[in-house]
Amino acid sequence: MSDTEKQVMFWLANQNKAVEISKKPALLELSASEFLKAVESLRRRLLIEKVQKGDRTLFAVQGAIAEYIKNHTLQHS
């Protein structure tokens, strides 16, 4: 996984619910195109899921993967 993908995964894993990604989160030091490329790559590899809520498209990390990322990152900080 690239550093960009790791940043996106960590950010998504720390969200409490599925989030819209139409705009790159300000706290990520990535360009908008890097952010969207990472999201698409992660989605293609089934590491994040796309959730339709009405006319909105949201993204989330599956629960078990999110817990692993949070626990693994905290242990290596």
C-alpha positions, 0 to 999 in steps of 0.5 A: 500500500502506498503512503498516500493510500495509508493516509486515506485509510487511517483517516477513513478508519478514524471516522465514526461513520461513512463519509462523503469524499467530494472534497479532500479533508483539509488535514490530509496533506495530499492534492485532490487528485492524489486523494481521489486516486487513493480512494479509487485504488482502495475501493478497487481492492475492496479495502473500503466500501462505497455506500449509497444514501439516497443521492449521496455516495459515502465511503467507509472502512469495514469495521474489522479493518478499521479496528485493525488500523487503529490498533496497529497504528497506536501500537507503532506510534 
